[in-house]
Amino acid sequence: MKAIVKPTGRLEGTINALSSKNYTTRYLLIGALADGTSTVYYPAHSEDSDAMRRCIRDLGAVVEEDDVKMTIRGFGSHPKHVSELNVGNAGAVLRFLMSIAAFCPELTFVNTYPNSLGKRPHNDLIDTLQQMGVEVEHQDGKLPITIRGGKPRGGKLTVSGNVSSQFLSSLLFMTPLLEEDSEITVLHDLKSKVIVGQTLEVIAQAGIKIEASEDLMHYKIPGRQKYAPQEYVVQGDYPGSAAILAAAAVTNSDVKVLRLSENSKQGERAVVDVLKAMGVNLTHEHDVVHVQGNQTLQAGEFDGDHFTDAVLAMVAAAVFAEGTSRFYNVENLRYKECDRITDYLNELRKAGADVEERQSEIIIHGRPQGVTGGVEINAHYDHRVIMALTVVGLRSEKGLIINDAHHVAKSYPQYFDHLLSLGAQIELVQD
């Protein structure tokens, strides 16, 4: 599907934030790991959460749903022995389930997105699983990956945090179920510490005890624990909402986004502060973010590791700021559905933006007068790239045509519907 994004002078209206993808996938997983029935209220419906739902069903969970909730009767530490799992293009789902697959005698994760997830490396988690006595067959760390487990062992474990925090999260979900106590030491740096905080928050809600060091680099996990069946309420999603807020910030707008908790542990909550720092007229009260965008944005410098999944949307806003903006500590963006630095900036240049890259930085020389646009650009099968490029298209002189725009459904299937409801001029055309 192509998205023909036309210049749009004004956005106006109120929308509900979609439910958090990160929390939904985690709640579905701990529901599956519980002995008993858990209920998840307001689960996200996206390709990632659908992949987790499909895979835990394949592994033996009984999942039922209606308009507002999902119930999960879990399999505990005894997943059904299946020969294959297909996670689609969902990297977090793959990584979380690689550890759970260690309880199975043999399970292969197939490669159905060779140009996206199929290119992403998982060596850091593979190394730790091998420390646990699990045999892993892989293609230089990439899919397809076969796990031969059955009886993974705890003990003293190490995992690198250099590429992704998802490898650590995967182990934190699984190690409480082992016979032995475990200690996990994170090697090198740890990316996206805030998201590890979400994992720990969710695990604690299920009654699991984990002792984490203050810097999140060392963990003590007692074995022989059980996840308790619980009721969970999924909060609104900041990463997806970031693009809506950025679109409102760069246009003459009056937009409210509901269900965005002021006390959220989502790192991307920082977008509220980033936009304020850029001079956006924004308030955040009673879980409502209200943007009135009609001002010239100001450039700034921001540590992107605090809001990884919202960096691209904030870069899109910075394209129209006065001065030079810098987003640093963002190297982990290179290891997502695409290289979210090189690939994204190449598309921004086509649209007329003045941007530079370093290994772990994005530098934007803002153009408050706007960019020309009028070109066809490549989304690189990446939902975050699609959302951010749409923001740029709305403020461009001639609009943008975004190819493969249907991949936005990975995290935010209603993204274009929500923008259209706010008055965005977007035409969706089937290829």
PANU-330448 format. One line per field, with one value per residue (C-alpha): residue in three letters; residue number from 1; z, y, x. Coordinates in steps of 0.05 Angstrom, whole numbers, padded with zeros to 5 digits. Last residue first. Layout:
% residues N
code: [ALA,...]
pos: [NUM,...]
w: [Z,...]
v: [Y,...]
u: [X,...]
This chain:
% residues 431
code: [ASP,GLN,VAL,LEU,GLU,ILE,GLN,ALA,GLY,LEU,SER,LEU,LEU,HIS,ASP,PHE,TYR,GLN,PRO,TYR,SER,LYS,ALA,VAL,HIS,HIS,ALA,ASP,ASN,ILE,ILE,LEU,GLY,LYS,GLU,SER,ARG,LEU,GLY,VAL,VAL,THR,LEU,ALA,MET,ILE,VAL,ARG,HIS,ASP,TYR,HIS,ALA,ASN,ILE,GLU,VAL,GLY,GLY,THR,VAL,GLY,GLN,PRO,ARG,GLY,HIS,ILE,ILE,ILE,GLU,SER,GLN,ARG,GLU,GLU,VAL,ASP,ALA,GLY,ALA,LYS,ARG,LEU,GLU,ASN,LEU,TYR,ASP,THR,ILE,ARG,ASP,CYS,GLU,LYS,TYR,ARG,LEU,ASN,GLU,VAL,ASN,TYR,PHE,ARG,SER,THR,GLY,GLU,ALA,PHE,VAL,ALA,ALA,ALA,VAL,MET,ALA,LEU,VAL,ALA,ASP,THR,PHE,HIS,ASP,GLY,ASP,PHE,GLU,GLY,ALA,GLN,LEU,THR,GLN,ASN,GLY,GLN,VAL,HIS,VAL,VAL,ASP,HIS,GLU,HIS,THR,LEU,ASN,VAL,GLY,MET,ALA,LYS,LEU,VAL,ASP,VAL,VAL,ALA,ARG,GLU,GLY,GLN,LYS,SER,ASN,GLU,SER,LEU,ARG,LEU,VAL,LYS,VAL,ASP,SER,ASN,THR,VAL,ALA,ALA,ALA,ALA,LEU,ILE,ALA,ALA,SER,GLY,PRO,TYR,ASP,GLY,GLN,VAL,VAL,TYR,GLU,GLN,PRO,ALA,TYR,LYS,GLN,ARG,GLY,PRO,ILE,LYS,TYR,HIS,MET,LEU,ASP,GLU,SER,ALA,GLU,ILE,LYS,ILE,GLY,ALA,GLN,ALA,ILE,VAL,GLU,LEU,THR,GLN,GLY,VAL,ILE,VAL,LYS,SER,LYS,LEU,ASP,HIS,LEU,VAL,THR,ILE,GLU,SER,ASP,GLU,GLU,LEU,LEU,PRO,THR,MET,PHE,LEU,LEU,SER,SER,LEU,PHE,GLN,SER,SER,VAL,ASN,GLY,SER,VAL,THR,LEU,LYS,GLY,GLY,ARG,PRO,LYS,GLY,GLY,ARG,ILE,THR,ILE,PRO,LEU,LYS,GLY,ASP,GLN,HIS,GLU,VAL,GLU,VAL,GLY,MET,GLN,GLN,LEU,THR,ASP,ILE,LEU,ASP,ASN,HIS,PRO,ARG,LYS,GLY,LEU,SER,ASN,PRO,TYR,THR,ASN,VAL,PHE,THR,LEU,GLU,PRO,CYS,PHE,ALA,ALA,ILE,SER,MET,LEU,PHE,ARG,LEU,VAL,ALA,GLY,ALA,ASN,GLY,VAL,ASN,LEU,GLU,SER,VAL,HIS,LYS,PRO,HIS,SER,GLY,PHE,GLY,ARG,ILE,THR,MET,LYS,VAL,ASP,ASP,GLU,GLU,VAL,VAL,ALA,GLY,LEU,ASP,ARG,ILE,CYS,ARG,ARG,MET,ALA,ASP,SER,ASP,GLU,SER,HIS,ALA,PRO,TYR,TYR,VAL,THR,SER,THR,GLY,ASP,ALA,LEU,ALA,GLY,ILE,LEU,LEU,TYR,ARG,THR,THR,TYR,ASN,LYS,SER,SER,LEU,ALA,ASN,ILE,THR,GLY,GLU,LEU,ARG,GLY,THR,PRO,LYS,VAL,ILE,ALA,LYS,MET]
pos: [431,430,429,428,427,426,425,424,423,422,421,420,419,418,417,416,415,414,413,412,411,410,409,408,407,406,405,404,403,402,401,400,399,398,397,396,395,394,393,392,391,390,389,388,387,386,385,384,383,382,381,380,379,378,377,376,375,374,373,372,371,370,369,368,367,366,365,364,363,362,361,360,359,358,357,356,355,354,353,352,351,350,349,348,347,346,345,344,343,342,341,340,339,338,337,336,335,334,333,332,331,330,329,328,327,326,325,324,323,322,321,320,319,318,317,316,315,314,313,312,311,310,309,308,307,306,305,304,303,302,301,300,299,298,297,296,295,294,293,292,291,290,289,288,287,286,285,284,283,282,281,280,279,278,277,276,275,274,273,272,271,270,269,268,267,266,265,264,263,262,261,260,259,258,257,256,255,254,253,252,251,250,249,248,247,246,245,244,243,242,241,240,239,238,237,236,235,234,233,232,231,230,229,228,227,226,225,224,223,222,221,220,219,218,217,216,215,214,213,212,211,210,209,208,207,206,205,204,203,202,201,200,199,198,197,196,195,194,193,192,191,190,189,188,187,186,185,184,183,182,181,180,179,178,177,176,175,174,173,172,171,170,169,168,167,166,165,164,163,162,161,160,159,158,157,156,155,154,153,152,151,150,149,148,147,146,145,144,143,142,141,140,139,138,137,136,135,134,133,132,131,130,129,128,127,126,125,124,123,122,121,120,119,118,117,116,115,114,113,112,111,110,109,108,107,106,105,104,103,102,101,100,99,98,97,96,95,94,93,92,91,90,89,88,87,86,85,84,83,82,81,80,79,78,77,76,75,74,73,72,71,70,69,68,67,66,65,64,63,62,61,60,59,58,57,56,55,54,53,52,51,50,49,48,47,46,45,44,43,42,41,40,39,38,37,36,35,34,33,32,31,30,29,28,27,26,25,24,23,22,21,20,19,18,17,16,15,14,13,12,11,10,9,8,7,6,5,4,3,2,1]
w: [-00100,-00056,-00048,00017,00009,00064,00078,00154,00186,00256,00236,00178,00228,00270,00210,00186,00252,00263,00252,00301,00319,00260,00224,00199,00150,00106,00083,00034,-00007,00021,-00029,-00002,-00001,-00046,00004,00062,00131,00123,00088,00146,00196,00147,00145,00221,00218,00160,00192,00257,00221,00182,00117,00089,00082,00014,-00014,-00073,-00083,-00079,-00015,-00014,00059,00110,00125,00194,00160,00215,00209,00237,00268,00284,00328,00345,00285,00260,00214,00179,00160,00116,00098,00025,00020,-00012,00047,00095,00057,00064,00138,00150,00118,00151,00222,00228,00199,00185,00228,00286,00293,00271,00323,00375,00357,00389,00442,00411,00380,00356,00334,00292,00289,00279,00279,00219,00213,00289,00286,00242,00289,00346,00306,00292,00366,00392,00398,00433,00486,00539,00491,00449,00494,00467,00441,00419,00361,00370,00339,00307,00335,00312,00347,00402,00433,00490,00524,00567,00625,00676,00654,00601,00568,00503,00465,00430,00446,00427,00501,00507,00450,00485,00552,00524,00484,00551,00559,00509,00568,00586,00662,00660,00715,00669,00637,00564,00559,00515,00457,00447,00383,00367,00306,00260,00238,00263,00335,00315,00270,00326,00375,00326,00316,00391,00401,00372,00421,00480,00481,00528,00588,00589,00649,00680,00720,00751,00746,00790,00755,00793,00824,00827,00818,00856,00809,00828,00777,00756,00705,00722,00750,00817,00821,00809,00857,00822,00857,00814,00839,00770,00781,00794,00723,00693,00730,00715,00641,00642,00677,00622,00575,00614,00608,00532,00516,00568,00561,00564,00598,00638,00696,00709,00773,00774,00826,00802,00783,00729,00726,00752,00694,00637,00640,00662,00606,00552,00584,00579,00505,00494,00520,00452,00417,00472,00529,00528,00571,00627,00670,00738,00753,00717,00674,00614,00614,00550,00501,00427,00397,00321,00291,00220,00229,00246,00294,00239,00211,00273,00311,00386,00438,00508,00565,00602,00576,00506,00522,00540,00474,00435,00470,00447,00378,00360,00296,00251,00176,00179,00218,00155,00086,00104,00132,00137,00173,00216,00290,00300,00364,00394,00463,00491,00556,00517,00474,00531,00521,00446,00461,00487,00428,00375,00406,00411,00338,00310,00234,00231,00297,00262,00309,00290,00319,00375,00445,00487,00537,00608,00652,00663,00607,00616,00611,00579,00579,00533,00545,00516,00453,00467,00474,00488,00493,00515,00521,00491,00454,00390,00430,00458,00386,00359,00417,00410,00335,00346,00395,00344,00284,00324,00368,00436,00497,00532,00593,00601,00643,00672,00680,00717,00720,00694,00637,00585,00626,00633,00557,00543,00594,00561,00491,00516,00555,00495,00446,00490,00477,00424,00447,00446,00397,00402,00346,00301,00251,00207,00145,00112,00054,00022,00043,-00011,00029,-00016,00000]
v: [-00026,-00006,00069,00107,00181,00228,00300,00302,00328,00299,00238,00227,00224,00172,00130,00134,00107,00055,-00006,00020,-00029,-00075,-00042,00012,-00041,-00019,00041,-00003,00060,00130,00184,00253,00322,00382,00437,00391,00396,00335,00297,00305,00276,00219,00204,00193,00143,00104,00101,00075,00021,-00005,-00045,00000,00057,00078,00147,00177,00251,00317,00339,00411,00421,00471,00545,00524,00485,00451,00425,00356,00312,00239,00205,00136,00120,00191,00217,00281,00315,00373,00353,00357,00297,00256,00276,00248,00182,00175,00195,00137,00084,00108,00118,00070,00013,-00031,-00070,-00051,-00058,00012,00044,00014,00068,00122,00153,00222,00262,00329,00390,00447,00514,00533,00471,00440,00377,00374,00349,00290,00277,00272,00220,00181,00182,00155,00081,00096,00145,00148,00123,00185,00232,00299,00363,00420,00459,00509,00501,00561,00565,00543,00477,00472,00405,00375,00311,00281,00233,00282,00337,00343,00412,00431,00495,00468,00505,00450,00437,00425,00375,00338,00340,00308,00260,00236,00190,00149,00117,00081,00080,00119,00169,00223,00169,00178,00156,00214,00251,00323,00363,00436,00447,00494,00441,00419,00403,00366,00319,00309,00292,00241,00212,00207,00172,00108,00108,00134,00077,00081,00035,-00039,-00062,-00129,-00181,-00236,-00309,-00318,-00334,-00390,-00391,-00451,-00407,-00344,-00289,-00244,-00190,-00144,-00087,-00052,00009,00002,-00072,-00118,-00169,-00209,-00237,-00259,-00241,-00229,-00153,-00162,-00190,-00130,-00078,-00116,-00116,-00042,-00026,-00064,-00014,00044,00013,00021,-00003,-00036,-00024,-00077,-00141,-00151,-00199,-00248,-00290,-00351,-00397,-00468,-00506,-00455,-00417,-00351,-00355,-00346,-00276,-00245,-00282,-00251,-00183,-00189,-00205,-00150,-00097,-00093,-00086,-00072,-00107,-00168,-00227,-00264,-00322,-00350,-00407,-00431,-00494,-00506,-00574,-00587,-00550,-00555,-00486,-00480,-00411,-00392,-00336,-00298,-00307,-00329,-00375,-00412,-00478,-00470,-00523,-00504,-00519,-00454,-00421,-00438,-00397,-00339,-00341,-00346,-00284,-00243,-00275,-00250,-00212,-00178,-00192,-00241,-00190,-00146,-00171,-00245,-00235,-00306,-00338,-00397,-00405,-00479,-00517,-00579,-00610,-00551,-00514,-00473,-00448,-00400,-00367,-00360,-00335,-00267,-00257,-00276,-00233,-00174,-00182,-00185,-00193,-00257,-00295,-00363,-00422,-00492,-00563,-00557,-00586,-00552,-00505,-00531,-00475,-00447,-00467,-00408,-00397,-00329,-00282,-00222,-00158,-00100,-00123,-00198,-00247,-00319,-00348,-00420,-00426,-00488,-00465,-00452,-00407,-00371,-00361,-00332,-00283,-00261,-00251,-00213,-00168,-00153,-00146,-00097,-00101,-00073,-00103,-00062,-00108,-00169,-00226,-00283,-00356,-00409,-00432,-00371,-00369,-00355,-00295,-00273,-00273,-00238,-00185,-00173,-00168,-00119,-00076,-00065,-00054,-00001,00012,00063,00134,00158,00215,00287,00339,00388,00384,00444,00463,00395,00383,00316,00247,00194,00130,00071,00000]
u: [-00009,-00068,-00074,-00082,-00095,-00073,-00095,-00093,-00157,-00153,-00195,-00147,-00089,-00125,-00143,-00071,-00045,-00100,-00055,-00002,00053,00066,00007,00054,00077,00018,00060,00099,00117,00110,00089,00107,00076,00092,00111,00126,00093,00047,00103,00151,00101,00087,00162,00160,00103,00132,00201,00172,00133,00193,00188,00244,00194,00220,00205,00168,00182,00146,00180,00202,00221,00195,00209,00234,00291,00330,00401,00391,00445,00432,00483,00511,00555,00550,00496,00479,00413,00389,00317,00293,00247,00303,00347,00295,00295,00371,00364,00316,00361,00425,00397,00339,00381,00321,00272,00319,00394,00417,00371,00418,00468,00424,00469,00459,00402,00429,00390,00418,00380,00307,00264,00229,00272,00269,00197,00219,00277,00225,00187,00250,00271,00205,00223,00289,00263,00318,00371,00358,00398,00375,00406,00361,00332,00275,00207,00172,00102,00033,00023,-00028,-00013,-00054,-00029,-00084,-00070,-00101,-00053,00001,00005,00040,00057,00119,00184,00233,00244,00169,00174,00230,00194,00131,00175,00203,00142,00182,00217,00153,00149,00084,00068,00038,-00006,-00023,-00096,-00119,-00086,-00110,-00097,-00103,-00059,-00021,00029,00097,00076,00013,00052,00103,00046,00018,00087,00100,00033,00062,00120,00077,00027,-00033,-00034,-00051,-00092,-00071,-00110,-00069,-00047,00015,00081,00116,00185,00232,00293,00315,00339,00397,00410,00468,00474,00409,00447,00411,00424,00365,00337,00282,00221,00161,00091,00060,00062,00137,00147,00110,00153,00217,00201,00182,00248,00284,00250,00280,00349,00345,00415,00460,00534,00589,00569,00505,00514,00458,00456,00412,00380,00371,00308,00291,00225,00254,00304,00253,00225,00291,00327,00283,00289,00365,00362,00311,00359,00390,00457,00508,00471,00516,00494,00529,00505,00522,00474,00412,00409,00363,00330,00292,00335,00349,00334,00334,00344,00324,00341,00405,00464,00512,00458,00434,00434,00428,00443,00421,00469,00455,00519,00492,00430,00476,00513,00448,00423,00483,00483,00413,00430,00377,00376,00318,00278,00278,00296,00289,00219,00190,00250,00228,00239,00256,00239,00272,00266,00226,00242,00295,00237,00221,00289,00278,00207,00229,00276,00226,00171,00218,00238,00167,00171,00129,00139,00132,00143,00163,00170,00120,00127,00074,00103,00116,00142,00072,00024,-00023,-00097,-00101,-00161,-00163,-00202,-00242,-00277,-00274,-00217,-00198,-00128,-00112,-00037,-00004,00058,00019,-00027,00035,00057,-00008,-00016,00057,00049,-00016,00020,00073,00026,-00017,-00078,-00059,-00093,-00146,-00153,-00108,-00138,-00098,-00120,-00080,-00008,00028,00079,00024,-00001,00072,00077,00012,00029,00097,00068,00015,00064,00109,00051,00020,-00053,-00072,-00077,-00148,-00161,-00183,-00189,-00152,-00096,-00081,-00039,-00036,00011,-00008,00014,00001,00008,00023,00000]
